[in-house]
């Protein structure tokens, strides 16, 4: 079964959401924070499942821009300057379809590790 392809990508900067519609009728609203902590980059995913990094402190992260990568993916440039993840159409679809489960697992991992979604407070 071929991977659905996007028919629309809409960045809503103020809401910090990327809306993606696919040719099979699926539509997803993917928060920037979710996209950032699930980045497909080696920096986040490592080179094997046991190397995955738990990214914390990204509640306020935004998306600066989206860049096409061929006809199969996009690179998302976040305002924390992370830009090394290539989000294939298949990966974006899986992020949308699995959002509830992935987000619950992420929040549980933060709690287990004593980490927060909030950015660290700056000292004055």
C-alpha positions as CSV (number, residue, x, y, z in Angstrom):
1,X,0.0,0.0,0.0
2,X,1.6,3.3,-1.0
3,X,2.2,6.0,1.5
4,X,-0.4,8.8,1.3
5,X,1.1,12.1,0.0
6,X,0.2,15.5,1.4
7,X,-2.2,17.6,-0.6
8,X,-1.7,20.6,1.7
9,X,0.8,21.8,4.3
10,X,-0.2,24.9,6.2
11,X,2.0,26.5,8.9
12,X,0.0,28.4,11.5
13,X,2.9,30.3,13.2
14,X,0.8,32.0,15.8
15,X,-0.7,28.7,17.0
16,X,2.6,26.9,16.5
17,X,0.9,24.2,14.5
18,X,1.6,22.5,11.1
19,X,-1.6,21.3,9.5
20,X,-1.2,18.5,7.0
21,X,-3.9,17.0,4.7
22,X,-3.2,13.8,2.8
23,X,-4.6,12.4,-0.4
24,X,-6.4,9.6,1.5
25,X,-8.5,12.2,3.4
26,X,-6.5,12.1,6.6
27,X,-5.9,15.5,8.2
28,X,-3.6,16.2,11.1
29,X,-2.8,19.3,13.2
30,X,0.8,18.7,14.5
31,X,2.0,21.0,17.2
32,X,5.5,22.4,16.8
33,X,6.6,21.0,20.2
34,X,5.5,17.5,19.1
35,X,7.3,17.8,15.8
36,X,10.4,19.0,17.6
37,X,10.6,16.3,20.3
38,X,9.8,13.6,17.6
39,X,12.4,15.0,15.1
40,X,13.7,12.2,12.8
41,X,17.2,13.6,13.2
42,X,20.0,11.5,14.5
43,X,20.5,14.1,17.2
44,X,17.1,13.1,18.6
45,X,16.6,9.5,17.4
46,X,20.2,8.3,17.7
47,X,21.3,5.5,15.5
48,X,19.1,2.8,17.3
49,X,15.9,2.9,19.4
50,X,17.9,2.7,22.7
51,X,19.8,5.9,21.8
52,X,16.7,8.1,21.4
53,X,17.1,11.3,23.4
54,X,14.2,12.7,25.5
55,X,14.0,16.4,24.4
56,X,12.7,18.6,27.2
57,X,11.9,22.3,27.6
58,X,10.3,22.8,24.2
59,X,6.8,23.9,25.1
60,X,7.3,27.3,23.5
61,X,9.2,26.2,20.4
62,X,8.0,27.6,17.1
63,X,8.6,26.8,13.4
64,X,10.4,29.5,11.4
65,X,10.1,27.8,8.0
66,X,9.4,24.6,6.1
67,X,11.7,23.7,3.2
68,X,10.9,21.1,0.6
69,X,13.3,18.1,0.2
70,X,12.7,16.6,-3.2
71,X,9.2,15.3,-3.7
72,X,9.2,13.1,-0.6
73,X,9.8,15.2,2.5
74,X,10.2,18.6,4.2
75,X,12.9,20.0,6.5
76,X,11.4,21.9,9.4
77,X,13.5,24.8,10.8
78,X,12.5,25.5,14.4
79,X,13.2,28.7,16.3
80,X,15.5,26.9,18.7
81,X,17.6,26.5,15.5
82,X,17.1,22.7,15.2
83,X,16.9,22.0,11.5
84,X,18.5,18.6,10.9
85,X,15.4,16.5,10.7
86,X,14.0,15.4,7.3
87,X,10.3,14.7,7.7
88,X,9.2,12.2,5.0
89,X,5.6,12.0,4.0
90,X,5.4,8.6,5.6
91,X,6.9,9.9,8.9
92,X,4.5,12.9,9.0
93,X,1.6,10.6,8.4
94,X,2.7,8.2,11.2
95,X,3.2,11.2,13.6
96,X,-0.4,12.2,12.9
97,X,-1.9,8.8,13.1
98,X,0.1,7.9,16.3
99,X,0.0,11.3,17.9
100,X,-2.0,10.4,21.1
101,X,0.1,7.3,21.9
102,X,3.4,9.0,21.1
103,X,2.5,12.1,23.2
104,X,1.4,10.1,26.2
105,X,4.7,8.1,26.0
106,X,6.6,11.3,25.8
107,X,4.9,12.9,28.8
108,X,5.4,9.6,30.8
109,X,9.1,9.6,29.9
110,X,9.5,13.3,31.0
111,X,7.9,12.4,34.3
112,X,10.1,9.3,34.8
113,X,13.3,11.4,34.1
114,X,12.2,14.4,36.1
115,X,12.1,16.6,33.1
116,X,9.7,19.4,32.1
117,X,8.1,20.6,28.9
118,X,8.8,24.2,30.1
119,X,12.1,25.9,29.1
120,X,14.6,26.4,31.9
121,X,14.2,29.7,33.7
122,X,16.9,32.2,33.0
123,X,18.8,33.6,35.9
124,X,19.1,37.4,36.0
